């Protein structure tokens, strides 16, 4: 298969890890591959798979990007993994719980808060994933991270099951939300289903089932989304052949008015070079060349991440 450079919006099925999902594409001959935002094996939904040069944009793609999830929990149990796949560690009656109490707790999720990281997670302690330490029977330290939830709503209450939707910051653990719901209600809760409906900037409406992509590898090139579309909030700047060579040699791009006008005429975005601003540099033929940042003392652009090899 010809090497692809860009992004695939995959509808990951339940039962596969994110790594297992990307490995399926390696079997088709794609050499460089990664993903932006891990999905637990028990989860399904939007997984952004990065191909070729696009593997270098993962951190920038996830930075500040919101996600949307639909989750279902079962009240009355607690497990070591905080989801239904783990070992039961406690059980408690849930018959005192009301739909109103559930709604009150979930409404309280909105805002900025400190969230405990599940003991079985890919978060690391001294270089080791927490899930590895947990599986080895070692004590895992309590890790806390700051999250932001902009919206939380109850979709359905059929006790002992509760289904909800949240729009949240990248890195939010929905298992932790399920665990906290059970703690607040005094009966425990485990996550039984999870669907990622949106991972900035793409939703399920743009996602293609993994099985379809693998069964029709000849259609992959037309399904690959370019880097510029994956970073729609990053304006583009078209450079000349000489500027392309200079960029690859580590030189900054001094942003003169003449260059700004020329880039605009070539289809680039007319943007001021304000320190801290970001842009995608494009080669003369319109291919992504580098991610750049405006620096002080210019105006000028310096390369954050080269995309040429």
PyMOL commands that set and color helices and strands:
alter all, ss='L'
color gray80, all
select helices_A, chain A and resi 18-26+52-62+99-107+130-135+174-185+204-206+210-215+217-223+227-230+241-248+257-265
alter helices_A, ss='H'
color red, helices_A
select strands_A, chain A and resi 6-12+33-36+43-51+66-75+77-79+88-91+111-116+124-125+128-129+144-158+161-169+189-199+202-203+208-209+235-238+253-254+278-282+288-295+300-306
alter strands_A, ss='S'
color yellow, strands_A
deselect
rebuild
show_as cartoon
